[in-house]
Amino acid sequence: GPHHMTIDSDHPEKMAATCPGILTEVATGPSGTADKKEQQKIVICSASGSKEEAAKGLERALAHVEQNDEMSATAKDDLKAKLSAKIAELRAGK
């Protein structure tokens, strides 16, 4: 079936332009950090404007981060915290 969630770490700008639903972007570390190689960035696009659907997509992304062995524990914790916060925001209807 069609993909309801797209994660495109390489072309976030392109994805933002074509996202039909809610676009969520999370990145590790302080924003505007000079060392882009060290910065892990995840861009998630939901298929519709439904906040619940977007939250579910973020939960899948969170699980995906959890299973990523190439990511440092620090980066994982950072991304998981930020994703969890976004999920809570969506669920709270903000």
TIVO-2410 file (N, C-alpha, C; in nm, 3 decimals):
# residues 94
REC num residu      c1      c2      c3 atome chaine
REC   1      G   0.082  -0.120   0.000     N      A
REC   1      G   0.000   0.000   0.000    CA      A
REC   1      G   0.085   0.124   0.000     C      A
REC   2      P   0.022   0.240  -0.004     N      A
REC   2      P   0.099   0.365  -0.006    CA      A
REC   2      P   0.164   0.391   0.129     C      A
REC   3      H   0.274   0.459   0.128     N      A
REC   3      H   0.342   0.493   0.253    CA      A
REC   3      H   0.269   0.608   0.318     C      A
REC   4      H   0.233   0.591   0.443     N      A
REC   4      H   0.165   0.699   0.514    CA      A
REC   4      H   0.264   0.786   0.587     C      A
REC   5      M   0.384   0.736   0.602     N      A
REC   5      M   0.484   0.816   0.670    CA      A
REC   5      M   0.610   0.816   0.586     C      A
REC   6      T   0.666   0.933   0.569     N      A
REC   6      T   0.788   0.944   0.493    CA      A
REC   6      T   0.895   1.001   0.583     C      A
REC   7      I   1.008   0.937   0.586     N      A
REC   7      I   1.121   0.995   0.657    CA      A
REC   7      I   1.228   1.021   0.552     C      A
REC   8      D   1.258   1.146   0.531     N      A
REC   8      D   1.358   1.181   0.432    CA      A
REC   8      D   1.457   1.275   0.497     C      A
REC   9      S   1.569   1.219   0.541     N      A
REC   9      S   1.667   1.300   0.613    CA      A
REC   9      S   1.752   1.385   0.519     C      A
REC  10      D   1.752   1.348   0.390     N      A
REC  10      D   1.840   1.416   0.297    CA      A
REC  10      D   1.778   1.538   0.230     C      A
REC  11      H   1.646   1.533   0.211     N      A
REC  11      H   1.581   1.644   0.141    CA      A
REC  11      H   1.461   1.698   0.216     C      A
REC  12      P   1.483   1.747   0.339     N      A
REC  12      P   1.370   1.796   0.419    CA      A
REC  12      P   1.296   1.912   0.353     C      A
REC  13      E   1.369   1.997   0.280     N      A
REC  13      E   1.305   2.113   0.217    CA      A
REC  13      E   1.206   2.065   0.111     C      A
REC  14      K   1.249   1.968   0.032     N      A
REC  14      K   1.164   1.914  -0.074    CA      A
REC  14      K   1.039   1.850  -0.012     C      A
REC  15      M   1.060   1.780   0.098     N      A
REC  15      M   0.949   1.713   0.162    CA      A
REC  15      M   0.850   1.813   0.221     C      A
REC  16      A   0.902   1.918   0.279     N      A
REC  16      A   0.816   2.021   0.338    CA      A
REC  16      A   0.724   2.080   0.233     C      A
REC  17      A   0.775   2.093   0.112     N      A
REC  17      A   0.697   2.153   0.004    CA      A
REC  17      A   0.586   2.060  -0.046     C      A
REC  18      T   0.606   1.929  -0.029     N      A
REC  18      T   0.510   1.834  -0.086    CA      A
REC  18      T   0.428   1.761   0.020     C      A
REC  19      C   0.451   1.791   0.148     N      A
REC  19      C   0.381   1.721   0.255    CA      A
REC  19      C   0.231   1.755   0.256     C      A
REC  20      P   0.145   1.652   0.245     N      A
REC  20      P   0.001   1.676   0.242    CA      A
REC  20      P  -0.059   1.695   0.382     C      A
REC  21      G   0.015   1.656   0.484     N      A
REC  21      G  -0.039   1.662   0.620    CA      A
REC  21      G   0.044   1.748   0.711     C      A
REC  22      I   0.077   1.692   0.826     N      A
REC  22      I   0.151   1.766   0.928    CA      A
REC  22      I   0.298   1.729   0.917     C      A
REC  23      L   0.383   1.827   0.903     N      A
REC  23      L   0.527   1.803   0.893    CA      A
REC  23      L   0.591   1.828   1.029     C      A
REC  24      T   0.665   1.731   1.077     N      A
REC  24      T   0.734   1.745   1.204    CA      A
REC  24      T   0.882   1.724   1.181     C      A
REC  25      E   0.961   1.811   1.239     N      A
REC  25      E   1.106   1.800   1.223    CA      A
REC  25      E   1.170   1.801   1.361     C      A
REC  26      V   1.255   1.703   1.387     N      A
REC  26      V   1.330   1.705   1.512    CA      A
REC  26      V   1.478   1.682   1.479     C      A
REC  27      A   1.564   1.747   1.554     N      A
REC  27      A   1.708   1.732   1.532    CA      A
REC  27      A   1.778   1.725   1.666     C      A
REC  28      T   1.888   1.655   1.670     N      A
REC  28      T   1.963   1.645   1.794    CA      A
REC  28      T   2.049   1.768   1.814     C      A
REC  29      G   2.088   1.787   1.937     N      A
REC  29      G   2.183   1.892   1.968    CA      A
REC  29      G   2.124   2.031   1.953     C      A
REC  30      P   2.206   2.133   1.981     N      A
REC  30      P   2.158   2.270   1.966    CA      A
REC  30      P   2.135   2.300   1.819     C      A
REC  31      S   2.033   2.377   1.787     N      A
REC  31      S   2.008   2.409   1.647    CA      A
REC  31      S   2.117   2.503   1.598     C      A
REC  32      G   2.148   2.491   1.469     N      A
REC  32      G   2.251   2.576   1.411    CA      A
REC  32      G   2.391   2.532   1.451     C      A
REC  33      T   2.405   2.405   1.491     N      A
REC  33      T   2.536   2.354   1.528    CA      A
REC  33      T   2.622   2.345   1.403     C      A
REC  34      A   2.751   2.375   1.416     N      A
REC  34      A   2.840   2.381   1.300    CA      A
REC  34      A   2.863   2.243   1.241     C      A
REC  35      D   2.870   2.142   1.327     N      A
REC  35      D   2.901   2.007   1.281    CA      A
REC  35      D   2.776   1.933   1.239     C      A
REC  36      K   2.739   1.951   1.113     N      A
REC  36      K   2.615   1.891   1.062    CA      A
REC  36      K   2.623   1.738   1.057     C      A
REC  37      K   2.744   1.686   1.045     N      A
REC  37      K   2.763   1.542   1.035    CA      A
REC  37      K   2.716   1.474   1.165     C      A
REC  38      E   2.741   1.542   1.274     N      A
REC  38      E   2.706   1.487   1.404    CA      A
REC  38      E   2.558   1.503   1.436     C      A
REC  39      Q   2.494   1.592   1.362     N      A
REC  39      Q   2.355   1.621   1.392    CA      A
REC  39      Q   2.262   1.522   1.322     C      A
REC  40      Q   2.182   1.454   1.401     N      A
REC  40      Q   2.082   1.363   1.346    CA      A
REC  40      Q   1.953   1.442   1.330     C      A
REC  41      K   1.895   1.431   1.211     N      A
REC  41      K   1.772   1.505   1.187    CA      A
REC  41      K   1.667   1.412   1.131     C      A
REC  42      I   1.547   1.422   1.181     N      A
REC  42      I   1.438   1.340   1.131    CA      A
REC  42      I   1.325   1.431   1.090     C      A
REC  43      V   1.274   1.408   0.970     N      A
REC  43      V   1.161   1.484   0.921    CA      A
REC  43      V   1.049   1.384   0.894     C      A
REC  44      I   0.936   1.405   0.955     N      A
REC  44      I   0.824   1.312   0.940    CA      A
REC  44      I   0.704   1.385   0.884     C      A
REC  45      C   0.644   1.326   0.783     N      A
REC  45      C   0.527   1.386   0.721    CA      A
REC  45      C   0.409   1.292   0.734     C      A
REC  46      S   0.296   1.340   0.785     N      A
REC  46      S   0.178   1.256   0.794    CA      A
REC  46      S   0.095   1.271   0.666     C      A
REC  47      A   0.017   1.169   0.636     N      A
REC  47      A  -0.059   1.168   0.510    CA      A
REC  47      A  -0.179   1.261   0.513     C      A
REC  48      S  -0.221   1.301   0.632     N      A
REC  48      S  -0.335   1.392   0.642    CA      A
REC  48      S  -0.312   1.491   0.754     C      A
REC  49      G  -0.405   1.581   0.771     N      A
REC  49      G  -0.391   1.682   0.876    CA      A
REC  49      G  -0.435   1.634   1.013     C      A
REC  50      S  -0.465   1.503   1.023     N      A
REC  50      S  -0.510   1.449   1.151    CA      A
REC  50      S  -0.396   1.446   1.253     C      A
REC  51      K  -0.419   1.508   1.368     N      A
REC  51      K  -0.315   1.513   1.471    CA      A
REC  51      K  -0.288   1.375   1.529     C      A
REC  52      E  -0.394   1.294   1.539     N      A
REC  52      E  -0.376   1.159   1.592    CA      A
REC  52      E  -0.289   1.076   1.496     C      A
REC  53      E  -0.314   1.091   1.367     N      A
REC  53      E  -0.233   1.019   1.268    CA      A
REC  53      E  -0.088   1.064   1.273     C      A
REC  54      A  -0.069   1.194   1.288     N      A
REC  54      A   0.067   1.248   1.297    CA      A
REC  54      A   0.137   1.193   1.421     C      A
REC  55      A   0.063   1.186   1.533     N      A
REC  55      A   0.119   1.133   1.658    CA      A
REC  55      A   0.161   0.987   1.641     C      A
REC  56      K   0.078   0.909   1.572     N      A
REC  56      K   0.112   0.769   1.547    CA      A
REC  56      K   0.237   0.757   1.461     C      A
REC  57      G   0.249   0.844   1.363     N      A
REC  57      G   0.367   0.846   1.278    CA      A
REC  57      G   0.492   0.875   1.359     C      A
REC  58      L   0.479   0.968   1.453     N      A
REC  58      L   0.594   1.003   1.538    CA      A
REC  58      L   0.629   0.887   1.630     C      A
REC  59      E   0.527   0.812   1.674     N      A
REC  59      E   0.556   0.696   1.758    CA      A
REC  59      E   0.633   0.590   1.680     C      A
REC  60      R   0.598   0.576   1.550     N      A
REC  60      R   0.674   0.482   1.466    CA      A
REC  60      R   0.817   0.530   1.448     C      A
REC  61      A   0.833   0.661   1.431     N      A
REC  61      A   0.966   0.718   1.415    CA      A
REC  61      A   1.048   0.696   1.542     C      A
REC  62      L   0.982   0.709   1.657     N      A
REC  62      L   1.048   0.689   1.784    CA      A
REC  62      L   1.099   0.545   1.797     C      A
REC  63      A   1.017   0.450   1.756     N      A
REC  63      A   1.057   0.309   1.759    CA      A
REC  63      A   1.175   0.285   1.664     C      A
REC  64      H   1.171   0.355   1.552     N      A
REC  64      H   1.275   0.345   1.450    CA      A
REC  64      H   1.409   0.396   1.506     C      A
REC  65      V   1.404   0.506   1.580     N      A
REC  65      V   1.523   0.563   1.644    CA      A
REC  65      V   1.577   0.463   1.747     C      A
REC  66      E   1.486   0.405   1.825     N      A
REC  66      E   1.520   0.310   1.930    CA      A
REC  66      E   1.602   0.193   1.874     C      A
REC  67      Q   1.569   0.152   1.751     N      A
REC  67      Q   1.634   0.035   1.691    CA      A
REC  67      Q   1.757   0.069   1.608     C      A
REC  68      N   1.789   0.196   1.600     N      A
REC  68      N   1.903   0.239   1.518    CA      A
REC  68      N   2.034   0.222   1.596     C      A
REC  69      D   2.112   0.121   1.556     N      A
REC  69      D   2.235   0.092   1.628    CA      A
REC  69      D   2.351   0.184   1.592     C      A
REC  70      E   2.335   0.256   1.482     N      A
REC  70      E   2.444   0.344   1.439    CA      A
REC  70      E   2.441   0.479   1.510     C      A
REC  71      M   2.333   0.505   1.578     N      A
REC  71      M   2.317   0.633   1.646    CA      A
REC  71      M   2.373   0.626   1.788     C      A
REC  72      S   2.438   0.730   1.831     N      A
REC  72      S   2.492   0.731   1.967    CA      A
REC  72      S   2.379   0.738   2.068     C      A
REC  73      A   2.405   0.688   2.187     N      A
REC  73      A   2.303   0.687   2.293    CA      A
REC  73      A   2.256   0.829   2.324     C      A
REC  74      T   2.348   0.923   2.319     N      A
REC  74      T   2.316   1.064   2.345    CA      A
REC  74      T   2.217   1.116   2.242     C      A
REC  75      A   2.247   1.088   2.115     N      A
REC  75      A   2.160   1.133   2.006    CA      A
REC  75      A   2.023   1.068   2.018     C      A
REC  76      K   2.023   0.938   2.051     N      A
REC  76      K   1.897   0.864   2.067    CA      A
REC  76      K   1.810   0.927   2.175     C      A
REC  77      D   1.871   0.950   2.291     N      A
REC  77      D   1.796   1.006   2.404    CA      A
REC  77      D   1.739   1.143   2.368     C      A
REC  78      D   1.821   1.222   2.299     N      A
REC  78      D   1.781   1.356   2.259    CA      A
REC  78      D   1.661   1.349   2.163     C      A
REC  79      L   1.672   1.266   2.060     N      A
REC  79      L   1.564   1.254   1.961    CA      A
REC  79      L   1.438   1.196   2.024     C      A
REC  80      K   1.455   1.096   2.110     N      A
REC  80      K   1.339   1.034   2.173    CA      A
REC  80      K   1.265   1.133   2.263     C      A
REC  81      A   1.340   1.214   2.334     N      A
REC  81      A   1.279   1.316   2.420    CA      A
REC  81      A   1.202   1.417   2.336     C      A
REC  82      K   1.262   1.460   2.225     N      A
REC  82      K   1.198   1.560   2.140    CA      A
REC  82      K   1.075   1.503   2.070     C      A
REC  83      L   1.086   1.377   2.023     N      A
REC  83      L   0.971   1.313   1.959    CA      A
REC  83      L   0.858   1.294   2.059     C      A
REC  84      S   0.892   1.250   2.179     N      A
REC  84      S   0.790   1.231   2.283    CA      A
REC  84      S   0.717   1.361   2.314     C      A
REC  85      A   0.792   1.469   2.320     N      A
REC  85      A   0.733   1.601   2.346    CA      A
REC  85      A   0.636   1.640   2.234     C      A
REC  86      K   0.676   1.612   2.109     N      A
REC  86      K   0.590   1.645   1.994    CA      A
REC  86      K   0.464   1.560   1.996     C      A
REC  87      I   0.479   1.432   2.032     N      A
REC  87      I   0.365   1.342   2.040    CA      A
REC  87      I   0.266   1.394   2.145     C      A
REC  88      A   0.319   1.433   2.261     N      A
REC  88      A   0.234   1.487   2.368    CA      A
REC  88      A   0.163   1.614   2.323     C      A
REC  89      E   0.233   1.698   2.249     N      A
REC  89      E   0.173   1.821   2.196    CA      A
REC  89      E   0.057   1.790   2.103     C      A
REC  90      L   0.081   1.697   2.011     N      A
REC  90      L  -0.024   1.660   1.915    CA      A
REC  90      L  -0.145   1.601   1.986     C      A
REC  91      R  -0.118   1.514   2.085     N      A
REC  91      R  -0.227   1.450   2.158    CA      A
REC  91      R  -0.305   1.550   2.244     C      A
REC  92      A  -0.233   1.653   2.288     N      A
REC  92      A  -0.300   1.756   2.369    CA      A
REC  92      A  -0.379   1.852   2.279     C      A
REC  93      G  -0.360   1.840   2.149     N      A
REC  93      G  -0.435   1.921   2.054    CA      A
REC  93      G  -0.383   2.062   2.039     C      A
REC  94      K  -0.255   2.083   2.071     N      A
REC  94      K  -0.198   2.218   2.056    CA      A
REC  94      K  -0.165   2.244   1.910     C      A
***
